[in-house]
Amino acid sequence: MADFFSCLLKAAQLTILFLKRFFEIESWVRMRTLYDVQQLLKKFGIIVYIGNRMADLELMELELRGLYQSKLVETRDFEMALLIIRQEKRKEKEKRNRG
């Protein structure tokens, strides 16, 4: 009887692990805006607000790189977040050059 319950417990743990991994792996698909990047950083207790948009973007990139180097963020999440930050930087530079 104890073997049955230990097998049942092991199956439940594996199911939870699978579901957790599945949703973490697919999180990069949902990341589309800078707000999504901010939410990713917020999961690790990182809230960036300096008041200067370009400085905010630079600091977000630094924090993101630190999380990735510490292996706390998946490669796909890192790449997608970095792409979004770079797009926002480009938009900000274009806005500053115009006026």
Residue, then its C-alpha position, 0 to 999 in steps of 0.5 A: m500500500a505504501d508503494f502505491f502512495s509513493c508512486l502516486l505522489k511521484a506521478a503527481q510531482l512529475t505532472i506538476l513539474f511538467l506543467k510548470r516547465f510547459f508554461e515557463i517555456e511558452s512564456w516567451v511567446r506571450m512577451r510582446t511589449l515593454y510592459d511584458v518585459q517589466q513583468l518578467l523583471k518584476k517576477f525577480g523583484i526588479i522594478v526599474y524607474i529612473g525617470n529618463r526613458m533611455a536610462d530605464l531601458e539601459l538598466m532593464e537590459l543590464e538587469l536582464r543580462g544579469l538574470y540570464q547569466s545567473k541562469l534564472v531566465e530561459t534563453r528564449d525569454f532573454e532573447m525576446a526581452l532583449l529584442i523588445i528593449r532594443q526596439e524601444k531604444r531605437k524608437e526612443k532614439e528616433k523620437r529624440n532625433r526628430g525633435 
